[in-house]
């Protein structure tokens, strides 16, 4: 994978895409990849119905899903020790760091992670 063409999108980016939020419009023509955690977060919603699940799955099918590996696991541990992060956020950030991908999010919690090359979308 040529990582210069891809950007790692946070879960909230895909939520904004599904809600047709104009904040994401400048980024709709780039190649998006996601952490497996984002896939779990979007499909694992307790009250998701069949139509919603189908729509989410269609959106996810256009993304390249990055799976967990030992290096991401170690970076996650390091991030959890260094920053006050939720586990899912630490895994997603670690994925971006490991693959040296720009990370797109509207979650301000990621701003403190110096290791990330961040595209922060102001709401």
Secondary structure, DSSP 4 states (H G I P E B T S, - for coil): --GGGEEEEPHHHHHHHHTT-GGGGGGTTSEEEEEHHHHHHHHT-TT--HHHHHHHHHHHHTSEEEPP-HHHHHHHHHHHHHS---HHHHHHHHHHHHTT-EEEE--GGGGG-TT--EEE---
